[in-house]
Amino acid sequence: MVKASSYLRHLFSSSYSDEEKPGFFIWHPKGTSSSEKKLLFKIDFFILTYGCLAYFTKWLDQSNLSNAYVSGMKEDLSMFGTEYNLAMTCFSVGQIIGPIPANLLLTWIPPRILLPGLEFLWAILTIGTYAVTDVRQLYPIRFFVGFLEGSCFVGIQYVLGSWYKRTEIGKRTAIFACAAYVGTMISGYLQSAVLAGLNGTNGIAAWRWVFIIDGIITVIVAVYGYIFFPDTPYNTKAFYLSDEDRKRCIERLKEDGREETNKFTWDLFKRTLTSWQLYVLTVLWMFWNTTVGKVSNTVFQLFLKGDTEHKWSLYEVNNIPTCINGFNIVMVLLLNVYVDTTGRRMAAVALNLGILLFGTICLVIWQIPLGLRVTSYMFAGLDGPLSPIYYSWANILCSGDAQVRALTLAIMNACGAALTTVIQQFLYPVTDAPKYGKGFKASLGFLIGMCVWVVVVRLFEMRELRKDKDLTPTEGIESGSETNVGVMADEKR
């Protein structure tokens, strides 16, 4: 009993040792020099502006398919069955296939060239979507857009993991993740604005104008990334970083125990497939992809559109669900600042999972007052904070070998996207709206599974720390030190 209590206490303990744990801070730990702050400002500004803008445009397009569907596309393209779900599946299949080759190429081709280049290509396809006259034309376009966009999330995650210390990466990843929710929110507002101002202009329907505008925005962001994105510390040629800045960027990673090798060898796949990180992190990410949050805006929109009792306007159908995105943005920032500052990752995860459970249970019950139903959509859709928490955790656990880290991050995302595709197609077809009898119940079951599996990941981490530091179980756990597991494993190899 005492041993179980001790394990539970250490399970939720800080990942920092007493010597490493900083005082509470929002952005810079106390004692950070002015020169370090200036360097971080330059890194943050150019990495986060492009990363957030690129992810914003990705989600702007992804969400606009849902907005277009409820704003005229359904009728114009005769999508009265499961055609919408099939279009989403084509997009998802592209996202499943695209990330792995893209992330491996990032270790050879500078990110400044590869990521904006792929973004430019998907921008052209997005603009071309306005001209579709049959749903069968939509399917291949959505597949290739998904294939190209698949590089964005995992590519930026790889770059973030290449620049920042453990006390810095969480909040930066959180800001990057927020771009998805801003994109989804702006998508609804943009659709409403176009409906009011451009519908029928030059004989083009409002939902078609949205794809044109999205594509133009994406082209501009791609050009910005080509000029300003800094690649990684080991190969950056950014004009705004001096030689001293570049040396300091590498020194910072060494100080954090996160120096990496980037030499390609043909045993890359063997190195990856024999690591415990690949399997436990991939399963964790797959669980994350089963929450209601993956479809929350769509299911909320379809509930409002089909609610004959209150008869919501098209403007309200597009804009009310954005409350989910606003709630996610606030909680993403709060929880990830807390994790960076305290190192108590498991406490933040437990709080988030509790909120998800409450909201999903309410949707399963279904017969609840309208106010509670709106709250339940918000709570069940609060999966946002877990994304940067899990991916920053993966970056820390897998660092030491850049290519293994890149491949692991890509496989995590690909497997998660594959599961999301199956769930959207078979558990959340639009024909089951608004109750989604199978979908909500399945998401609740998977959510309970995630509550168990996140403990498994933490236990693997604790076991590796004990083994690598050659300490007794109590000493190894109590230290709470998250000294890089990937580096130790790489040294053994």
N, C-alpha and C positions, 0 to 999 in steps of 0.2 A: 504493500500500500504506500509506504514511504517512497519506495523507488518510483512507483507510478506517478506520485505527486511531484517528485523531483523532475522527472522527464517532462511532465506537463508544464512545470514552471519554466524549464529551460527551452521548451518548444516555443514559448512566447517571449523569450528573452531577447535583448538587443543583439544584433549581429556584430556590434562593435565591442571590442574589449574596453576595459576601463581607461586604458591609455589612448585608445583611438577615438573614443566617444566625444564628439564636440559639444560645446554648449548650444543651447537652442539658437537656431539661425534660420533666416528665410532664404537667402541666396548665397552669401559668403560666410564661412565660419569665422568666428572672432580671431583676430590676429592675421588675417589675410593681407599681404602687402599690397600697396597701391599698384605696383608693377604687375602683380598677379591678377589684380582686379581688371586692369586695362587689357591684359592678354585674354582673360576670360570673356570680357565684353566683346572683343573682336571675334573670338571663336563662336560665342553664343549668337551674336547678331547674324552672322552670315550662314551658319549651319541651321539655326532655328528659323530664320526668315524663309530660306529656300525650302527646308524640310516641311515646315508648316504650310507654306503656300502650295507645294506639290501635293501634299496629302489633302489639303483643302480642295484642290481641283479634282482630285481622284474621287472624293466623296460627294462633291458637287454634282459630278456626272452620275455617279452610282445612285444617288438619291433622286435625281431628276427623272429617272425612269419610273419610279414610283409616283412622283408628282405628275408626270406626263400621263401616266396611266389613268389617274383619276381626273384629269383635266382635258380629256378629249382624245387621247391616243387610243383608248379602249374602243371607242366608237368608230374612229377614222380607220383603224386597221382591223376592225371586227375581232377584237380579242375578248370573246365572250366565254371562253372556256378556260383552260389552264395555259393559254399561250403566254401570259405574263410570267408564270412560274418557269416555263420552258426558256424564255428569254433570260431570266435570272440564272437558270442552270447553265446556259451557254456562257454567260459571263463568269460564273463561278468555276466552270471547267478551265477556262482560260487562266483564271487566277491560281488554280491548283498547279497547272503545268508551268506557268511563267516564272515564279520566284526562284526555283532551284538553279536553272542555268544562269539567270540574271545575277544571283548573289555570288555564284562561283566566278562569273566574269568580272565582278567587282574587285576580285583580288588580282586581276591582270590589267583590266581597263580602268583608268582613273574614274572614280564616281562622278566627277565634274563633267565628263563626256558621256558616260553611259546613261546615267539617270535622266538628265535633261533630254538626251537624244530619244530615249524611249517615250518620254513624256510628250515630246513634239509629235511623234507618230500617233499616239492615242488622241492627241488634240485634233489631228486631221480627220481621224475616223469619227470623233464626236461631232465635228461640224457636218460630216457627211450623213449623219443619222437623220438630219432634218429632211432629207430627200426621200426617205423610205416610203413606199406606197403599199407594201404588203408585209405582213409580219414575217414571212419567210426571208425577206431581205434583212430584217432586224437581227435574226439569229446569228449569222456569221460576223456581223459587225460587232455585236456584243461579245462574241467569243474573243476576237482579236483585241478589242479594247481591254477586256479582262486579262488577257495574256500579257499585254504591255504594262498595264497598271499593276500587275502582280509584283513588279520590281520595286514599286514605290515604298511600301510599308517595310518590307524586310531590308531593303537597301539602305533606307535612312536609319533603321534600327542598327544595322551593322556599322554605319558611320558614327552614330552616337556612341556606340560601345567602343569605338576606336579612339575617342578623344577624352572621355570624362572619367573622373575618379568615382569610387563607390558612393561618396557623400554628395556627388553632383549629378549622377546619371538619372536618378529617379525623377526629379522635378523637370529636367530637360526632356526626358521621354514623355512625361505627363503633358507638357506644353505641346509637344508634337502630336500626342494622341488627341488633344483638344481640337486640333484642326479638323478632325473627322466630324465632330459634333457641330462645329461652326459651319462646315460645309453643308451638313444636312439641314441646319437651320436656315442658312442663306438660300438653299435650294427651294425651300417652301416660300420664303419671302420673294425670291426671284420669280417663281412661277406666278405668284399673286400679282406682282408688279407687271409682268408681261401680259397677263390676262387683262389687266386694266389698261395698259398703254400700247401694246403691239399686236394684240389679237386681230388677225385679218390684214395687217399691214403688208402691202405688196402681195396679197393673196396667200400669205403664209399664216397658218394657225399658230396660236400662242405656244403650244407645247413644242412645235418645231423651232420657233425662235429661241427657246431656251437652250437647245443643243448648239445652235450657232453661237450664242453668247458665251456659253461654257467653253466651247472650243477656242474662241478668241482669247479668253482669259488664260487658258492653259498654255497657249503658244507664248504669251508674254512671260509667264512664270518659267517656262522652259529656257527661254533666252536669258532670263535673269540668273538661273542656276548655272548655265554654261559659263557665264562671266565671273560669278562670285563664289560658287561652292568650293570649299577648300580641300577636297579629297580626304586623305587621312594624314596623321602626323608624320608618317614615314615617307610619304611621297608628295606632300603638299608643295605647290608652287604658287600659292596665293600671293598676290602682289601686296596685300595689306599686312603680311606677316614678315618680319625681319628674320635674318639668320638666327639671331638670339631667340626670337619668339619660337622658331621651329625647334631649336635645341631644347628649349624649356618645355615645350609640349611633350617631347619624348621623355624628358626627366620626370615630369609629373606622373607619367604612367609607371615609371620605374619605382618612384616613391610609394606608389599605391600597390606595388607587387603585381602589376598588370602588363609588363613588357611582353610583346608578342613577336613570334616568328611568322613570316609570310612566305616561306619558301615552299613552292609546290613540289610534292612528291606523289608518286602514283599510289602510295598506300593511304591517301587521303580518306577514301571511303572506308578502309579498314580501321583507321584511327577513329573515324566518326562512329561506325557501327559497333565498335567495341567499347564505347563510352557509355556509362550509365546516364549521363546527362541527356543524351539524345532521346532515350525512351521515356524517362520520367517527365521531362519537360514537354515532350510532344504530347503525351497523354494529358498532361495538365492543360495544355493549350487547346486540345480537342474538347475537353470538358467546357472550357471557356466559350467555345463556339456553339454550344448547345443552348445557351440562355435565351430567354425571350428578347433580350436586348438586340439580338441579331435581326429581328424582324419587328421591333417595337414600334417604330414610326409607321410602318406599313399596316400592321394590325390595328393600330390606334386610328389611322386614317380610314381604314375600311369599316371600323366600328362606327365612327362619326358619320360616314357617308351612308351607312345602312340604318342609322338610328331614326326611324320614322316618327318616334315620339317627340323628339326635339327639333328635327329638321334643320340640321346645321348647314350654313351656306358653304359654297365652294371655297371661299376665302378662309372660313373657320376650319374646314377640313384640312387645308394645306398648312395652316399656321398654329393651331392649338397643339398638335403633337410636338412642336418644337420645344415645349416645356421639358420634354424628356432630355433633349440635348443640353438645355441650360442647366438642368440639375446635374447631369454628368460632368459638365465643365467645372462647376464649383467643386464637386466631390473629387474629381480627378486631381485638381490642384491641391486641395486640402490634404488628402490622404498621402499623396506622394511627397509633399513637403514634410509631413510627419515622418514618413519612412526614412527619408534622407537624413533628417535631423536626429532621430532617436534610434534608428536601426531596427525598430520593432515592426518588421514586415508582417509577421503573422497576426499581430493585433489588428493592423489595418485590414488585412484580408478577412479576418473573422467578422469585423463590423460590416464590411461590404457584402459578404455572403449572407449575413443575417437580414439585411435590407432586401436582397434579392429573393430570399426565401419568403419573406412576408408578402411581397408584391406578387410573386408567382402563385402562392397559395390562394390569394384573393381572386386571381383570374381563374383558377381552377374551380373555386366555389361559384363564381359568376353572378349569382343572384345577390348583388350588393348595391347599395345606393350609388348614385351617379358620382358624387364627390369622392367616395372611396374608390370607385372604379378608375377615375382619372389618376388618383394617387397610386393605385396598384400598377397602372401602366408605367408611371414614372419610376416606381420602385423596382418593378420587374425588368425595366430597361436600364437599370444602373449597373451595367457591366463595365462601363468605361474605366473606372479606377484600376481594375484588375489587369487591364492590358499593359500599361506602362510598368506596373508592379511586377508582373510575370516576365516581361521582356527585359527589363533592367536586371532582374534576377538571373535570367538566362545568360545575358551578356557577362555578368560577373562570374557565374559558375563555369562558363565555357571559355573564358579568356585564357591566353597563353599560346594558342595556335589560331591565327586569324582565319585560315581556311576551314578548319573544323568548326569554328564559331559561325562563320558565314553559312556553311552547309547545314548546321544544326538549326539556326534561326529560320532558314528557308524551308527545311523539312517540317518544322513545327507549323509554320504558316500554311504550307501546302496541305498537310493532313487536316488541320483545322478547317481550311476552306472546303476540303472534300466533304467533311462531315456536315458543315453548314449547308452545302448543296443538297445532300440527301435529306436533311431535316426540312429545308424550305420546300423541296419538291414533294415529299410524302407526308410530312406532318403539318405543314402550313400552306396547303394549296388555297388559293383565293376562294375556291368553292366552299371551304369550311368556315369562311368568315360569317359572323364575327366571334363565335364561341370557341373555335379551334379546339374541339373536344380532345383530339389526339395530341395536338401540339403543346398546349399548356401543361398537360399531365406528363408528357415525355420530358419537357424542359425541367419540371420539378424533380423528376427522378434523376436526371443527369446532374442537376444542381446539388442534390444530396451526395451524389458520387464525387463531385468536385470538392465538397467539404471534407471528404475522406482523403482524396488524393493529394490535396495540398499538404496534408500532414505527412504523407508518404515522401513527398519531395523534400520537406524539411528534415525528416529523419535520415534520408540519404545524405543530405548535406552535412548533418551533424556527424554521421558515421564516417564520412570522408575526412572531416576535420580531425576527428580522434585518430584515425588511422595514419594520416599524413604527419601529424604532429607527435605521434607516438606517445600519447598521454593516456591516463586512465580515463574511463568514461566520464567521471564527474568533472575532472580537470578540463577535459576537452570541451565539454558542454558549457561549463561555467565561464570559460574564457569568452565565449560568444564571438570570438574573432572569426571574421569571414575572409581570412587570408586566402588568397586566390587558390581555389581548388584546381582550376585548369592549369595554372602555372606549375603546381606540384606534380600533377599528372603528366604534364609535358616533360618535366625534368626527369621523371622516372622513365619515360619512353626514351 
